[in-house]
Amino acid sequence: METSELLKKVRRIEIKTKGLSKNIFAGEYHSAFKGLGMTFAEVREYQYGDDIRSIDWNVTARFGHPYIKVFEEERELTVVLLIDVSGSRDFGSVSQMKRDIFTEVAATIAFSTIQNNDKIGVIFFSDKIEKFIPPKKGRKHVLQIIRELIDFKPESNQTNIAAALRYFTNAIKKSSTAFIISDFIDTNFEKEMIIANRKHDVVALQVYDAREAELPDVGLIKLKDAETGRRVWVDTSDKRMRTTYKHSWGENQLALQKTFTKSGVDSVSMTTSEDYVRALMKLFKMRA
């Protein structure tokens, strides 16, 4: 993409998503994700009624009388976006492709974080880790993330969510909030999601296109798998085939929701044709 065109697109997304995060999501984001942990503040002398489990035995031994550790609610979050950049994101049957929704949702979350003085980082993944941007604060950092969201070209077209979760768990030492933005056209990542969610607060944002859930009756068409390149002819006028396809999608969605539930992960799904603002509001209110 030409530099001037890229800058225009970055600016357009900044104006739209910054406004959303400031005017709509600021309060919801704060109540949904703040105060998820406790951090050490200071030590003070023990007072009657204090929990003896909070006694700092090293300081107590040094001064000859009991001191306790005082903790306070952790106000600063570290947020990490795990962005699926596999080939299947380049699909959309209405006005936008999945990658466009990925970008706007990620940008909205990013601006929400900097308005709350939080750090944000990004892991771009396919079937491997394509790029890691470590968590930092500030508008300049967020604009760099948006540029990458728009213009990043992965080396691979395939997906491995389990590998992305393993990398995230190992790379981010401090407890953080992670948003996985993907169509979740993948399997066998439940174990890694459970492990990641024990240490971090993992949230799943699924974006899909309506035509992935149900095929239209448009006769004989040639379909291409965006991740493997495999092509196949499909007769969409065959009602039984369309019913089987729709049923298969429904079964996959049930299996995905079961994975999220078993992992203890909050999730929300949205299509490329619907308002993602409503989906994010639903998620934030669910967690408030």
C-alpha positions as CSV (number, residue, x, y, z in Angstrom):
1,M,0.0,0.0,0.0
2,E,1.3,3.5,-0.9
3,T,2.5,5.5,2.1
4,S,0.0,8.4,1.5
5,E,-2.9,5.9,1.2
6,L,-1.8,4.0,4.3
7,L,-1.6,7.3,6.4
8,K,-5.1,8.3,5.2
9,K,-6.5,4.9,6.2
10,V,-4.8,5.1,9.6
11,R,-6.2,8.5,10.2
12,R,-9.7,7.5,9.2
13,I,-9.6,4.5,11.5
14,E,-8.1,6.7,14.3
15,I,-11.0,9.2,14.0
16,K,-13.7,6.5,14.0
17,T,-12.3,4.2,16.7
18,K,-10.9,6.9,19.0
19,G,-14.4,8.5,19.1
20,L,-16.0,5.1,19.9
21,S,-13.5,4.3,22.6
22,K,-13.8,7.8,24.1
23,N,-17.6,8.4,23.9
24,I,-19.0,4.9,24.2
25,F,-16.5,2.4,25.7
26,A,-14.5,4.4,28.2
27,G,-16.7,3.6,31.2
28,E,-17.6,0.0,30.1
29,Y,-13.9,-0.8,29.4
30,H,-12.9,0.5,32.8
31,S,-15.5,-1.5,34.8
32,A,-15.1,-4.6,32.7
33,F,-11.3,-5.0,32.9
34,K,-9.9,-2.8,35.7
35,G,-9.1,-4.1,39.2
36,L,-8.5,-7.7,38.2
37,G,-5.5,-8.1,40.4
38,M,-3.8,-6.8,43.6
39,T,-0.4,-5.3,43.7
40,F,2.0,-4.7,46.6
41,A,1.8,-1.1,47.9
42,E,3.8,-0.9,51.3
43,V,4.5,-2.4,54.7
44,R,3.1,-1.0,57.9
45,E,3.0,-2.0,61.5
46,Y,0.5,-4.6,62.5
47,Q,-2.8,-3.4,64.0
48,Y,-5.4,-5.3,65.9
49,G,-7.8,-7.0,63.5
50,D,-5.3,-7.3,60.6
51,D,-5.1,-10.6,58.8
52,I,-2.1,-12.5,60.2
53,R,-1.6,-14.1,56.7
54,S,-0.4,-10.6,55.6
55,I,2.5,-10.5,58.0
56,D,5.8,-9.8,56.4
57,W,8.1,-12.0,58.4
58,N,11.4,-10.6,57.0
59,V,10.5,-7.0,58.0
60,T,9.0,-8.3,61.3
61,A,12.3,-10.1,62.2
62,R,14.3,-7.0,61.3
63,F,12.4,-4.6,63.5
64,G,11.4,-7.0,66.3
65,H,7.6,-6.4,66.1
66,P,5.1,-7.4,63.5
67,Y,4.6,-5.6,60.1
68,I,2.1,-6.5,57.4
69,K,2.1,-6.2,53.6
70,V,-0.5,-3.8,52.3
71,F,-1.9,-4.5,48.8
72,E,-4.0,-2.3,46.6
73,E,-6.1,-2.9,43.5
74,E,-4.0,-2.9,40.5
75,R,-5.0,0.1,38.4
76,E,-2.7,-0.3,35.4
77,L,-3.5,-3.1,32.9
78,T,-1.3,-4.8,30.3
79,V,-3.4,-5.6,27.3
80,V,-2.3,-7.9,24.6
81,L,-4.1,-8.4,21.2
82,L,-3.6,-11.7,19.6
83,I,-4.6,-11.0,15.9
84,D,-5.2,-13.8,13.4
85,V,-3.5,-12.9,10.1
86,S,-4.2,-16.2,8.3
87,G,-5.7,-16.3,4.8
88,S,-9.3,-16.8,5.9
89,R,-9.4,-13.2,7.2
90,D,-9.5,-12.0,3.6
91,F,-13.1,-12.9,3.1
92,G,-16.3,-10.9,3.2
93,S,-19.5,-11.2,1.2
94,V,-21.2,-7.9,2.0
95,S,-19.5,-4.5,2.6
96,Q,-16.4,-5.5,4.6
97,M,-13.9,-8.3,4.9
98,K,-13.1,-10.0,8.2
99,R,-9.7,-8.3,8.3
100,D,-11.5,-4.8,8.3
101,I,-13.5,-5.8,11.3
102,F,-10.4,-7.2,13.0
103,T,-8.6,-3.9,12.5
104,E,-11.4,-1.6,13.7
105,V,-12.2,-3.8,16.8
106,A,-8.4,-4.0,17.7
107,A,-8.1,-0.2,17.2
108,T,-11.1,0.5,19.4
109,I,-9.6,-1.6,22.2
110,A,-6.2,0.0,21.7
111,F,-7.6,3.5,22.1
112,S,-9.6,2.4,25.1
113,T,-6.4,1.2,26.8
114,I,-4.4,4.4,26.3
115,Q,-7.3,6.5,27.6
116,N,-7.0,4.5,30.8
117,N,-3.2,4.8,30.8
118,D,-2.7,1.1,30.2
119,K,-0.1,-0.7,28.1
120,I,-0.9,-2.5,24.9
121,G,1.0,-5.0,22.8
122,V,0.2,-7.2,19.8
123,I,0.9,-10.7,18.6
124,F,0.2,-11.3,14.9
125,F,-0.1,-15.0,14.3
126,S,-0.9,-17.5,11.5
127,D,0.3,-21.1,12.0
128,K,3.4,-19.4,13.6
129,I,4.2,-16.1,15.3
130,E,4.4,-13.6,12.5
131,K,5.3,-10.5,14.6
132,F,5.3,-9.4,18.3
133,I,5.0,-5.8,19.3
134,P,5.8,-5.6,23.1
135,P,3.3,-3.7,25.3
136,K,3.8,0.1,25.6
137,K,1.8,3.2,26.3
138,G,0.9,6.2,24.1
139,R,-0.9,7.4,21.0
140,K,2.3,7.0,18.8
141,H,2.5,3.3,19.8
142,V,-1.2,2.7,19.0
143,L,-0.8,4.4,15.6
144,Q,2.1,2.0,14.9
145,I,-0.2,-0.9,15.8
146,I,-2.9,0.4,13.5
147,R,-0.5,0.7,10.6
148,E,0.6,-2.9,11.1
149,L,-3.1,-4.0,11.3
150,I,-3.8,-2.4,7.9
151,D,-0.6,-3.3,6.0
152,F,0.9,-6.3,7.6
153,K,1.6,-9.2,5.2
154,P,2.1,-12.6,6.8
155,E,4.5,-15.3,5.6
156,S,1.9,-18.0,6.0
157,N,-1.8,-18.3,5.2
158,Q,-2.6,-21.1,7.7
159,T,-3.8,-21.0,11.4
160,N,-2.5,-22.4,14.7
161,I,-4.2,-20.8,17.7
162,A,-2.6,-23.3,20.1
163,A,0.9,-22.1,19.0
164,A,-0.1,-18.4,19.5
165,L,-1.4,-19.1,23.0
166,R,1.7,-21.0,23.9
167,Y,3.9,-18.1,22.8
168,F,1.7,-15.5,24.6
169,T,1.9,-17.5,27.9
170,N,5.6,-17.7,27.7
171,A,6.3,-14.2,26.4
172,I,4.1,-12.2,28.7
173,K,5.2,-12.7,32.3
174,K,3.0,-10.2,34.0
175,S,-0.7,-11.0,34.4
176,S,-2.5,-9.3,31.5
177,T,-5.8,-9.1,29.6
178,A,-5.6,-10.8,26.2
179,F,-8.1,-10.4,23.3
180,I,-7.9,-13.1,20.7
181,I,-9.4,-11.6,17.5
182,S,-10.0,-14.4,15.0
183,D,-12.6,-16.3,13.0
184,F,-11.5,-19.4,15.0
185,I,-11.5,-21.7,12.0
186,D,-9.1,-24.0,13.8
187,T,-9.3,-26.9,16.4
188,N,-7.3,-28.4,19.2
189,F,-6.4,-25.3,21.2
190,E,-8.4,-26.0,24.3
191,K,-5.5,-27.1,26.5
192,E,-3.4,-24.0,25.6
193,M,-6.4,-21.7,26.2
194,I,-7.0,-23.2,29.7
195,I,-3.3,-22.7,30.6
196,A,-3.3,-19.1,29.3
197,N,-6.5,-18.2,31.1
198,R,-5.1,-19.5,34.5
199,K,-2.3,-16.8,34.4
200,H,-4.1,-14.2,32.3
201,D,-7.6,-12.9,31.6
202,V,-8.3,-14.2,28.1
203,V,-11.2,-12.9,26.0
204,A,-12.3,-14.4,22.6
205,L,-13.7,-12.2,19.9
206,Q,-15.0,-14.2,16.9
207,V,-15.6,-12.5,13.6
208,Y,-17.1,-14.4,10.7
209,D,-19.1,-13.8,7.5
210,A,-22.7,-14.9,7.1
211,R,-21.8,-16.9,4.0
212,E,-19.5,-19.0,6.1
213,A,-22.5,-20.1,8.2
214,E,-24.9,-20.7,5.4
215,L,-24.5,-21.0,1.6
216,P,-26.8,-19.2,-0.8
217,D,-28.7,-21.0,-3.6
218,V,-26.7,-19.6,-6.6
219,G,-26.0,-22.8,-8.6
220,L,-22.7,-24.3,-9.4
221,I,-19.7,-22.3,-7.9
222,K,-16.0,-22.9,-7.5
223,L,-14.7,-22.4,-3.9
224,K,-11.1,-21.9,-2.8
225,D,-9.8,-22.5,0.7
226,A,-7.9,-19.3,1.5
227,E,-5.5,-21.1,3.8
228,T,-4.6,-24.2,1.8
229,G,-5.3,-23.1,-1.7
230,R,-7.5,-26.1,-2.4
231,R,-10.3,-25.6,-4.9
232,V,-13.6,-27.4,-5.1
233,W,-16.8,-27.2,-7.2
234,V,-20.0,-27.0,-5.2
235,D,-23.6,-27.2,-6.4
236,T,-25.4,-24.8,-4.1
237,S,-28.7,-25.5,-5.8
238,D,-28.6,-28.9,-3.9
239,K,-30.8,-28.2,-0.8
240,R,-29.5,-31.3,1.0
241,M,-25.9,-30.1,0.5
242,R,-26.8,-26.6,1.8
243,T,-28.5,-28.1,4.9
244,T,-25.5,-30.4,5.6
245,Y,-23.2,-27.4,5.3
246,K,-25.3,-25.3,7.7
247,H,-25.5,-28.1,10.2
248,S,-21.8,-28.7,10.1
249,W,-21.2,-24.9,10.8
250,G,-23.6,-25.1,13.7
251,E,-21.8,-28.1,15.2
252,N,-18.5,-26.4,14.9
253,Q,-19.9,-23.3,16.7
254,L,-21.2,-25.5,19.5
255,A,-17.8,-27.1,19.8
256,L,-16.1,-23.7,19.9
257,Q,-18.5,-22.4,22.6
258,K,-17.8,-25.6,24.6
259,T,-14.1,-24.9,24.4
260,F,-14.6,-21.3,25.6
261,T,-16.8,-22.4,28.5
262,K,-14.4,-25.2,29.6
263,S,-11.5,-22.7,29.4
264,G,-13.4,-20.1,31.5
265,V,-13.0,-17.6,28.7
266,D,-15.6,-14.9,28.0
267,S,-16.5,-14.6,24.3
268,V,-18.6,-12.8,21.8
269,S,-19.3,-13.5,18.1
270,M,-20.1,-11.0,15.4
271,T,-20.5,-11.1,11.6
272,T,-18.9,-8.8,9.0
273,S,-22.3,-7.2,8.3
274,E,-23.4,-6.4,11.8
275,D,-22.4,-3.5,14.1
276,Y,-19.4,-4.6,16.1
277,V,-20.1,-1.8,18.6
278,R,-23.2,-3.7,19.8
279,A,-21.1,-6.9,20.2
280,L,-18.4,-5.2,22.2
281,M,-21.0,-3.5,24.5
282,K,-22.5,-6.9,25.1
283,L,-19.1,-8.2,26.1
284,F,-18.3,-5.3,28.4
285,K,-21.7,-5.4,30.2
286,M,-21.3,-9.2,30.6
287,R,-18.1,-8.6,32.5
288,A,-19.1,-5.5,34.5
